[in-house]
Amino acid sequence: MNTQHGSPPSRPWLIVVPTAILVVLGMVWSAFWYWSTTAAEATMTAWRAREAEAGRVYGCAATNFGGYPFRIEVDCAEPSVDDRATALSMRAHNLAAVAQVWDPTLVIGEIVGPLTVAPLGGSPTATVDWTLAQASLRGTPGAPERLSIVVDKPNLATAPSGGPVAAAEHLEFHGRFAAESTPGHPVLDLALDLKNATAPALVSALGIFGPVASASTDLSLVAVLRGASDVAPKPLGQRLREIQAANGRLEIANARLQQGDLIATATGALGLTARGTLTGDLRLTVVNFAKLIPLLGIDRAVAQAVPQDTLNRFAPTLDRLMPGLGNVLRSGNTGSNGPANGAGPDANTALGAAVLGGRQAELEGQRAVALTLRFDDGVAFLGPLKLGQVPPLY
């Protein structure tokens, strides 16, 4: 008796055909990945050649490509940059970058420190270290569109002494081309965020604003930069001169600074004169204005520049600005030893706000003072009061 009678016929093609398709797709994908990796390597080689012609030599002690099957990964051991324009040489421990095969114009990288900075052919003069540093670049090496940098616990120090220059708990920077950019005339949207930042080495360089850099500060900035000719790396002085020659400016849409319970926001625009000094106006709104006064030396400037009878005339205005402080102002005692009768903070606020053209405002639900900070050829003015000189930037 035949037990195979009526059984379904064998169909080996149901297994062979799908398997063959998968094999072909795998081969096609492997070829595509290999082509993408080769194209990425060729693009990097061409970009490095162009940069070398411009005086910037990028190097790796060893370069490895990987990431198959879905990513393109590049690992650069001991990355280095030698820049003739700035006469500086930079070295780091490792740089890793990755892009998806289907979107090679978005590259995400991570760099391992420390980073050393030295004059070409010389010993390191500064070191930068961090716990984590990542960046993302949209576009191509020769035509970037957007750049983002995130760094945890950045720390800049002198070398070899290790003296502190600047540090922060967290740093973020974002830059992109604005919609109005044109070839040769880029307009850049910029954003900066700093947490718990200090910069003791900048205290003297910032002039009258130096004390602000000595204390732990949270700073955020959203701005538009106009006047740059390109985005190629250049010495800061050269870049600033180009911006000044093009009548460029930094348009600040919003800046916020906080030190403890002192909060200040600013909007406005700043430019440069031919000799590198600041020019422009910033509209400030300040919470706990009394704490800003000793930082900028406003109380001393008022006491030296404004007679007591003039201060008395400001008292009614001050009462409208901050009720109750007019009486403090009328009490006099504006000498260098500070106000009498134990009214130090209120008197300082009175002295500052009364003569600076301030007005009552509100910021983040708190009472504040609004006034104008003006720069004229590097000289800083709050209202009619001259605060001092900010050093030229180049």
C-alpha positions, 0 to 999 in steps of 0.5 A: 500500500503506497503511503505517499499517495496524495501528499503535497509536492515538494517546493524547494524554491520557497526556501531557495528564492528568499535566501537568494534574495537576502544574499543579494540584498546583503551583497548590495548593502555591503557594496553600498556600505563599502562605497559610502566608507570609501566616499567618506574617506575620499571626502575627508582626504580632499578636505584635509588637503584644502585645509593644508593649503590654507595653513591648517594641517590635521593629523592622526597617529592612526585612523580606523574605519568601521561601523558595518553594516549601518554606520560609518565610524572613524576613529582618530588616535592622537588627533592634531591640528597645526595652524600657521595663521595662529602659530598654534598647535593642538593635540588631544588623546582620541577623536571618534566620529560616526554617521548613519549610512543613509544620512552621511551629512550628520556627523556626531563626534566625541573627543577625549582629552586632555587637549594641549595648546602650544606654539608651533614647535614649542611646549604646551602653554595651556591645557583643556580637560573635561569629563565628556565632550561631544559635537554634531555637525550637519553638512559636509566638511567643506560646507557646514550648515549647523554645529553643536558642541556640548562639554561637561566640566570644561577646565582651562588651565595654563601649562605647565603650572596648571594655573586656573584660567576658566572653568564651568560645570556645563557648556553648550554652543550651537551655531547655524547659518540663518535663512538670510545668509548668502555666499560670502556673507554668512549670517550666523544664529548663535546660542551659548549656555554656561553653568557655574562658570568662572574665569579668574584670568579674565578679571583684568582683561574685562576692565570694569566688568572683571569682577563679574567673571570672578564669581560662579555665574550662569550665562545664556545667550541667543544672538545673531552675528553679522559681518563675517566673511566666512566660517573658516578658522581664523585668529580672533583678532583677524576675525574681529577686524573683518567684522568691523570692516564690514560694519558687522555687529552682534545682535543680542536677542536675549542674554541672561546672567545670574549670580546667586539672587542677582539676575540680569537680562539684556537685549541690544546690539554691539559693534566695534570701532576701527581700533577694536573698542565696543560701541552700541547699546544694551537694554538691561533689566536687573533683579537685586540691583543693589548687588550689581552696584558694588560689582561695577563700582557704581556707588563710588562713581556716584559719590565722586561725580554727583553732589549731594544736593543733586542726589536729593533732587533724585529722591522723588523719582527714586520713591516711584522707582523703588518705594522707600529708598528716597528717604535713604538718598535724602539722608546723605552720607555718600562717602567712600565708607558707605552710607550711615545708619546701617542702610548700606544695601538700600543706600547703594541701590538708591545712589545707583538707580536714582542717577542712572535713569532707571525705571521700575520693571518686573523680571521672572515675577520679581521687582527689577530695575530697567536701564540702558548700558551704553558703549561709546568707543569702549567707554561704558555708561549706565544712563549718564554715569560713566563707569569706566573703560573696556579694553580694546578687543584687538 
